[in-house]
Amino acid sequence: MTEAVQSSFLGTGFGWFAATLLLILAIALPLMLAVAMVIYMDRKVWAAIALRRGPNVVGPLGLLQSFADGLKVFLQETIIPSAANRGLFLIAPILTFTVALMAWAVIPFGPTMVLANINVGLLYILAISSLGVYGVIISGWASNSKYPFFSALRAAAQMVSYEVSIGFVLITVVLWAGTFNLSGIIAAQQGHVFGLLNGFGFNILLFPMAVVFLISSMAETARAPFDLTEAESELVAGYQTEYSSMSFALFWLGEYANVLLMCALNAILFWGGWLPPLDIPFLYAVPGILWLFAKMFVFFFIFSWVKATVPRYRYDQLMRLGWKVFLPLSLGWVMFTSGWLLFKRGGF
């Protein structure tokens, strides 16, 4: 697409800019629509588990409920507390939302469907995801209120704790795949087990890391049962307490965009991404993007299911799981995986 636009009357320089902008919009706009739909799905899953009906009034089957909620917050007044740091207070939700979108630049939706197919895509994801905590910390400090500030401190400790174990989990994936490129990692999973199963998750040596990554991704995105940053029984609404209108909505959009990103990463790193589950020729007739979306749907359902059924952890339990369970487990698994691969490839 970029070459086609550059060869038009726009020229090389402006053509590249226009093509890149179109590709960004092709990802960002459907992502915003997807966020609205997954919020609806989230509420429907919670309702079904609690034997309720969920959204069912606005639009057919309640499908327009998220858009009605978005219109409502758009029309509300943005209230800024008099004691807040006005500049930082407004920058925080923008930063959270922007960082959540930036990570999608390297996500491959198909063999050639990726905005930036860089060799260090996995490192880029790690770098961008670590920036997400700044929006939470800035909002908590700028609100000049004790509950948002407590929430910001919790968020900083929580995200650092689980990023460490996520990093070690990703090392095991990189060792098997031999690349940091996300498309290369997906390609390495084709026929990985018995020449039939596509996905590192089917490998008995990597399945435990797939489970650790799934749980850590819930903690990284502050989803229940790890939503200690927004614990309503303790912190009202956490770092979002003083926010209203679109500034509040930007936090929600950023949060669900991050949840979808983690669902995509679970599918890409361990379950074959755009590849079908089985390496059978006729399954490749289904477009790869549909396989990726189906896997993301399954993981989002798991996220919603856990949120509706598992009680919230205490903060000491959250820290214990991250530092005393996942960190030594993932570090030990890195050494075990390295040793196994050296032995298998004749390195000893």
C-alpha positions, 0 to 999 in steps of 0.5 A, a space after each residue: 500500500 505504501 508503494 502504491 501511494 508513493 507512486 501517486 501524485 503525492 510523491 515519495 515523502 508526502 505519500 509515505 506520510 499519507 500511507 502511514 497515516 491511513 494504516 494507523 487509522 486502519 488499526 486505531 478506528 477498528 480498535 476503538 470499535 472493538 473496545 466498545 464491543 468488548 465492554 458490551 461483551 464484558 458486561 454480558 459475561 458478568 451478567 450471565 454468570 450472575 444469572 442476570 440479563 445485562 445490557 438489553 435496552 439500547 439497540 438490538 440486544 443492547 449492542 448500542 449500550 457502549 455507544 450510549 455510555 460514550 455519548 453520555 460521558 462526552 456530553 458531561 462537564 470536565 471537572 478539575 479539582 481546585 487543588 489539582 495540578 491542572 496540566 498533569 491532571 489533563 495529560 495523564 489520561 491522554 498519555 494512558 490512551 496514547 501509549 495503549 494505541 502505540 503498542 499495536 504498531 507491531 502486532 501482526 494480524 496476518 503474514 503481511 498485515 502489520 504496520 511496523 514489522 521490526 526485528 525487535 517487535 517484542 522489545 518494543 512491546 515491553 518498552 511501550 507497556 512499561 510506559 503505561 504506568 506513568 499515566 496512572 502515577 501522574 493521575 494519582 499525584 496530580 489529583 492531590 487526593 489521598 485515594 488516587 495517590 495510594 492507587 498510584 503507589 500500588 500501580 507502580 509496585 504492581 506493574 513493576 512486579 509482574 513485568 519482571 516475570 513477564 520478561 523472563 517468560 518472554 525469554 523462553 519464547 525467544 529461545 525457542 523461536 530464535 527471534 524478537 520479531 513477532 511474525 517470526 515467532 508465529 512462523 516458528 510455531 507452525 507444526 511445532 508439536 508432532 508437525 501437526 499442532 501450531 503453537 508453543 502452548 502445546 509444548 509441554 515445556 512451554 505450557 507452564 509459561 503460557 499459564 504464567 503469562 496469562 495470569 501476569 497479563 491480568 495483573 499487568 492490566 490491573 484486571 480482577 482479581 488483581 485490580 488493587 489500583 481501583 479497589 472500590 471498597 478501599 480506594 473509591 475508584 483509585 487513580 480515576 476518582 477525581 476524573 469525569 467526562 472524556 478524561 475518565 473515558 480515555 482511561 477506560 479506552 486505554 484500559 480495554 485497549 491494553 486488555 485486548 493487546 494482552 489477549 493478542 499477545 497471548 495468542 501470538 506468543 503461545 497459540 500460533 497467532 494467525 495460524 490455525 490450531 492444526 497444521 492442516 492445509 484446508 484450515 489455511 483457507 480461513 483468513 489468518 486474521 479471523 484465527 487471530 480474532 477467534 483466539 483473542 475472543 477466547 482469551 477475553 472471555 477468560 479475562 471476563 470469566 475470571 473477573 466475574 468469579 474470582 475474589 480480589 486478592 489482598 495486596 500482600 497476596 498480590 506481591 507474594 504471587 509476583 515476587 515469591 512464585 512467578 519470579 523464581 518459577 519463570 527464572 528457573 524455567 529460563 535456565 531449564 529451557 536453555 539447558 534443554 535447547 543446548 542438549 537438544 541442539 548438541 550444545 553440550 
